[in-house]
């Protein structure tokens, strides 16, 4: 049984799976082909040259994680540590491992090293697969000979993919394709520029009122509103009005609101809205998108405090369900 909620870690992708995630329906995996079809849905994109660990069988929380496959076999130990550390922190008991690569020395080394170190740490490794060019390959001993030669599968035709489409989830072709969803839209940015020239901040409390109204209604900021929002969130205390009140039920609509905002803003005004989007995406369980938003923020303002806070949540694989207990501390102290 694979819980299906998502989060991300730079340059890795961590996916904390909270016990009460409001995300997609639990998917029951019975075959290696099911695993190969599920992983892109869990991550939000199709991995390339990656090592993915998926927690399985947990009735409570868990974690999925992706790490870039290194080019040098000597760097595999760093990959294993990057995967094992959050697995321990999240109390993961059983996993499956999927390596995305051709049949290379690094891929083989990574697969067996993850298996060995996770097992030594008391974490059960139920399956290890390699996926490449729409084929999955067995790695562990005991599989039929054909499984080592490669078994074709079609992700687009798998029932998991159909279920994801029905639930409105989008799986991007790559992480870069996901990142493009928060990239600036040149035409939209051009339409925003005249409104930014003389934009004034919203009054105290106005950002919460405005953002809450749009989140609850599923609407987006007007050009004038967006200009005022973008100058309001430059100050940390005012920026808190945009995100500190959010809960998990609002998170997905907040992601839509702030994704639209960052696509319409130039680099000079995007840092604050991008950081708010990063937080909303983490709260929604969409870590890959959250990291993309952190990256967009840091391109304009490398030391942004809220982006740094979200990065800490992602790097530590902190489950979104912990926000209930974190909120009084974080939202009450701008330095937190």
C-alpha positions as CSV (number, residue, x, y, z in Angstrom):
1,X,0.0,0.0,0.0
2,X,1.5,3.3,-1.1
3,X,0.2,6.6,0.4
4,X,0.1,9.2,-2.3
5,X,1.1,12.7,-1.1
6,X,4.1,14.6,-2.2
7,X,7.1,16.9,-0.9
8,X,10.7,17.9,-2.2
9,X,14.4,18.6,-1.3
10,X,17.1,20.4,-3.2
11,X,18.8,19.0,-5.1
12,X,16.8,16.0,-4.0
13,X,13.1,15.5,-3.8
14,X,11.6,14.5,-0.4
15,X,8.0,13.5,-0.1
16,X,6.7,13.4,3.5
17,X,3.5,11.4,3.6
18,X,1.3,12.5,6.5
19,X,-1.1,10.1,8.2
20,X,-4.1,12.3,7.3
21,X,-3.1,13.6,4.0
22,X,-6.1,15.0,2.0
23,X,-4.4,14.0,-1.2
24,X,-5.0,11.3,-3.8
25,X,-6.6,8.0,-3.0
26,X,-4.3,5.3,-1.6
27,X,-3.0,3.0,-4.3
28,X,-2.4,-0.7,-3.7
29,X,0.7,-1.9,-5.5
30,X,0.9,-5.6,-6.3
31,X,3.5,-5.8,-9.1
32,X,6.8,-4.2,-10.2
33,X,4.9,-2.6,-13.0
34,X,2.6,-1.0,-10.4
35,X,5.7,0.5,-8.7
36,X,7.1,1.8,-11.9
37,X,3.7,3.5,-12.7
38,X,3.3,4.9,-9.2
39,X,6.6,6.7,-8.7
40,X,6.1,9.5,-11.2
41,X,2.6,10.1,-9.7
42,X,4.2,10.4,-6.2
43,X,6.9,12.7,-7.3
44,X,4.8,14.8,-9.6
45,X,7.2,14.3,-12.6
46,X,9.0,11.5,-14.4
47,X,12.4,11.0,-12.8
48,X,15.6,10.8,-14.9
49,X,19.0,9.6,-13.7
50,X,17.6,9.3,-10.2
51,X,17.4,7.0,-7.2
52,X,13.9,6.9,-5.6
53,X,12.9,5.4,-2.3
54,X,9.2,4.9,-1.6
55,X,8.0,4.0,1.8
56,X,5.4,1.2,1.7
57,X,2.9,-0.5,4.0
58,X,2.7,2.3,6.5
59,X,-0.8,2.9,7.9
60,X,0.5,6.2,9.3
61,X,3.1,8.6,7.8
62,X,6.0,7.9,5.7
63,X,8.3,9.4,3.1
64,X,9.2,9.1,-0.6
65,X,12.5,10.6,-1.7
66,X,14.4,11.2,-5.0
67,X,18.1,11.9,-5.3
68,X,20.1,12.7,-8.5
69,X,22.2,9.7,-9.6
70,X,25.8,10.8,-9.5
71,X,28.2,10.3,-12.3
72,X,31.0,8.9,-10.1
73,X,30.5,5.7,-8.2
74,X,32.6,7.2,-5.4
75,X,29.7,9.6,-4.7
76,X,27.1,6.9,-4.2
77,X,27.7,7.0,-0.4
78,X,26.4,10.6,-0.4
79,X,23.3,9.5,-2.2
80,X,22.6,6.7,0.3
81,X,23.1,9.1,3.3
82,X,20.7,11.7,1.7
83,X,18.0,9.0,1.4
84,X,18.7,7.2,4.7
85,X,18.7,10.2,7.0
86,X,15.1,11.4,6.3
87,X,13.9,7.8,6.3
88,X,15.1,7.4,9.8
89,X,13.7,10.7,10.8
90,X,10.3,9.8,9.5
91,X,10.3,6.4,11.1
92,X,10.1,4.6,7.8
93,X,9.9,0.8,8.2
94,X,9.7,-0.6,4.7
95,X,10.6,0.7,1.3
96,X,11.0,-0.1,-2.4
97,X,13.9,1.3,-4.3
98,X,13.8,2.4,-8.0
99,X,16.8,3.5,-9.9
100,X,16.2,5.5,-13.1
101,X,19.1,4.9,-15.5
102,X,20.5,2.7,-18.2
103,X,22.5,-0.3,-17.0
104,X,25.6,1.5,-15.7
105,X,28.1,0.9,-13.0
106,X,26.8,3.8,-11.0
107,X,23.2,2.6,-11.2
108,X,24.1,-0.9,-10.0
109,X,26.3,0.5,-7.2
110,X,23.5,2.8,-6.1
111,X,20.9,0.1,-6.1
112,X,22.9,-2.3,-4.0
113,X,24.3,0.3,-1.7
114,X,20.8,1.6,-0.8
115,X,19.7,-2.0,-0.2
116,X,22.6,-2.8,2.0
117,X,22.6,0.4,4.1
118,X,18.8,0.5,4.6
119,X,18.8,-3.2,5.6
120,X,21.6,-2.6,8.1
121,X,19.6,0.3,9.5
122,X,16.6,-2.0,10.2
123,X,14.5,-0.7,7.3
124,X,13.1,-3.5,5.1
125,X,13.7,-3.3,1.4
126,X,10.9,-5.1,-0.3
127,X,11.9,-4.6,-3.9
128,X,14.7,-3.0,-5.9
129,X,14.0,-2.1,-9.6
130,X,15.8,-0.2,-12.3
131,X,13.6,1.7,-14.8
132,X,14.8,2.8,-18.3
133,X,13.0,3.5,-21.6
134,X,9.6,2.2,-20.5
135,X,11.0,-1.0,-19.1
136,X,11.5,-2.1,-15.6
137,X,14.4,-4.5,-14.6
138,X,14.7,-6.7,-11.6
139,X,17.8,-6.2,-9.4
140,X,17.4,-8.5,-6.5
141,X,18.0,-12.3,-6.9
142,X,15.1,-14.7,-7.3
143,X,13.2,-13.0,-10.2
144,X,12.4,-14.7,-13.5
145,X,15.1,-14.4,-16.1
146,X,12.9,-12.2,-18.3
147,X,12.7,-9.6,-15.5
148,X,16.5,-9.1,-15.7
149,X,16.2,-8.6,-19.4
150,X,13.5,-5.9,-19.0
151,X,9.8,-6.0,-18.9
152,X,7.9,-3.3,-20.9
153,X,5.2,-1.2,-19.3
154,X,3.1,1.7,-20.5
155,X,2.7,4.3,-17.8
156,X,0.0,6.2,-19.8
157,X,-2.2,3.1,-19.9
158,X,-1.8,2.0,-16.3
159,X,-4.9,2.3,-14.0
160,X,-2.9,4.4,-11.5
161,X,-2.4,7.0,-14.3
162,X,-6.1,6.9,-15.1
163,X,-7.0,7.4,-11.5
164,X,-4.6,10.4,-11.2
165,X,-6.1,12.0,-14.3
166,X,-9.6,11.5,-12.8
167,X,-8.4,13.2,-9.6
168,X,-7.0,16.1,-11.5
169,X,-3.4,15.5,-10.8
170,X,-0.8,16.4,-13.4
171,X,2.5,14.4,-13.8
172,X,5.1,16.4,-15.7
173,X,7.5,14.9,-18.1
174,X,10.5,16.0,-16.0
175,X,11.5,18.1,-13.1
176,X,12.4,20.9,-15.4
177,X,8.9,20.8,-16.9
178,X,7.5,21.1,-13.4
179,X,9.8,24.1,-12.8
180,X,8.5,25.8,-15.9
181,X,5.1,25.9,-14.3
182,X,6.4,28.7,-12.0
183,X,8.6,30.4,-14.6
184,X,7.6,34.0,-15.6
185,X,5.1,34.4,-18.4
186,X,6.5,37.2,-20.5
187,X,3.1,38.5,-21.7
188,X,1.6,38.4,-18.2
189,X,4.7,40.1,-16.8
190,X,4.4,42.9,-19.4
191,X,0.8,43.5,-18.4
192,X,1.8,43.7,-14.7
193,X,4.6,46.2,-15.1
194,X,2.5,49.4,-15.4
195,X,0.6,48.5,-12.2
196,X,3.9,48.0,-10.3
197,X,5.3,51.5,-10.9
198,X,3.2,53.3,-8.3
199,X,1.9,50.3,-6.3
200,X,1.3,50.9,-2.6
201,X,1.2,48.3,0.2
202,X,-2.1,47.1,1.5
203,X,-3.2,48.3,5.0
204,X,-2.4,46.1,8.0
205,X,-4.6,43.0,7.8
206,X,-5.5,43.7,4.2
207,X,-3.2,41.0,2.8
208,X,-4.9,38.3,4.9
209,X,-8.3,39.5,4.0
210,X,-7.5,39.6,0.3
211,X,-5.6,36.4,0.1
212,X,-8.2,34.5,2.1
213,X,-11.0,35.8,-0.1
214,X,-9.3,34.6,-3.3
215,X,-8.2,31.3,-1.8
216,X,-11.7,30.5,-0.6
217,X,-13.3,31.6,-3.9
218,X,-10.7,29.9,-6.1
219,X,-10.0,33.2,-7.9
220,X,-6.8,35.2,-8.7
221,X,-5.5,38.6,-7.9
222,X,-6.4,41.5,-10.3
223,X,-3.5,43.4,-11.8
224,X,-3.9,46.2,-9.2
225,X,-4.3,43.7,-6.3
226,X,-1.2,41.8,-7.4
227,X,0.9,45.0,-7.5
228,X,-0.1,45.9,-4.0
229,X,0.4,42.3,-2.8
230,X,3.9,42.2,-4.3
231,X,5.0,45.3,-2.4
232,X,3.3,44.3,0.8
233,X,5.1,40.9,1.1
234,X,8.5,42.6,0.9
235,X,8.4,43.1,4.7
236,X,8.5,39.9,6.8
237,X,5.9,40.9,9.3
238,X,3.4,41.8,6.5
239,X,4.3,38.7,4.5
240,X,3.2,36.6,7.4
241,X,-0.4,37.8,6.6
242,X,-0.2,35.9,3.4
243,X,0.6,32.4,4.8
244,X,0.5,32.1,8.6
245,X,-3.3,31.5,8.6
246,X,-3.3,28.8,6.0
247,X,-4.3,25.2,6.9
248,X,-4.1,22.0,4.9
249,X,-7.7,22.4,3.6
250,X,-6.8,25.8,2.0
251,X,-3.3,24.8,0.8
252,X,-4.1,23.5,-2.7
253,X,-6.2,26.6,-3.6
254,X,-3.4,28.7,-2.2
255,X,-1.0,27.0,-4.5
256,X,-3.1,27.9,-7.4
257,X,-3.4,31.5,-6.3
258,X,0.3,32.1,-5.7
259,X,1.4,30.0,-8.8
260,X,-0.6,32.4,-10.9
261,X,1.0,35.4,-9.0
262,X,4.6,34.3,-9.6
263,X,4.0,33.7,-13.3
264,X,2.8,37.3,-13.7
265,X,5.6,39.0,-11.7
266,X,9.1,40.2,-12.8
267,X,12.2,39.2,-10.9
268,X,12.2,42.5,-9.0
269,X,8.9,41.7,-7.3
270,X,8.7,37.9,-7.3
271,X,10.7,36.8,-4.2
272,X,8.0,37.2,-1.6
273,X,5.1,35.7,-3.6
274,X,7.4,32.8,-4.6
275,X,8.3,32.1,-1.0
276,X,4.6,32.1,0.0
277,X,4.0,29.7,-2.9
278,X,6.8,27.5,-1.6
279,X,5.1,27.3,1.8
280,X,1.7,26.6,0.4
281,X,3.1,23.8,-1.8
282,X,4.8,22.2,1.2
283,X,1.6,22.5,3.2
284,X,-0.3,20.9,0.2
285,X,2.2,18.0,0.2
286,X,3.7,19.0,-3.2
287,X,7.4,19.2,-2.3
288,X,8.7,19.1,-5.8
289,X,6.8,22.3,-6.6
290,X,7.7,23.8,-3.3
291,X,11.4,23.4,-4.1
292,X,10.9,24.9,-7.5
293,X,9.2,27.9,-5.8
294,X,12.2,28.2,-3.4
295,X,14.5,28.2,-6.3
296,X,12.5,31.0,-8.1
297,X,12.6,33.1,-4.9
298,X,16.3,32.6,-4.4
299,X,17.1,33.6,-7.9
300,X,16.0,37.1,-7.0
301,X,16.8,37.1,-3.2
302,X,19.2,34.3,-2.2
303,X,18.9,35.0,1.6
304,X,15.1,35.3,1.7
305,X,14.0,34.3,5.2
306,X,10.7,32.5,4.4
307,X,12.3,30.6,1.6
308,X,15.0,29.5,4.1
309,X,12.3,28.4,6.5
310,X,10.5,26.3,3.8
311,X,13.9,24.9,2.7
312,X,14.5,23.7,6.3
313,X,11.0,22.0,6.3
314,X,11.8,20.3,3.1
315,X,15.4,19.2,3.9
316,X,14.2,17.7,7.2
317,X,11.3,15.9,5.5
318,X,8.9,17.6,8.0
319,X,5.4,16.3,7.3
320,X,2.8,19.0,6.5
321,X,0.5,17.6,9.3
322,X,3.0,19.1,11.8
323,X,1.9,22.6,10.8
324,X,-0.8,22.5,13.5
325,X,1.8,22.4,16.2
326,X,4.4,24.5,14.4
327,X,2.1,27.5,13.5
328,X,2.1,29.1,17.0
329,X,5.9,29.2,17.1
330,X,6.7,30.1,13.5
331,X,3.9,32.6,12.9
332,X,4.5,34.3,16.2
333,X,8.2,34.9,15.6
334,X,9.4,36.4,12.3
335,X,12.9,35.1,13.1
336,X,11.7,31.5,13.6
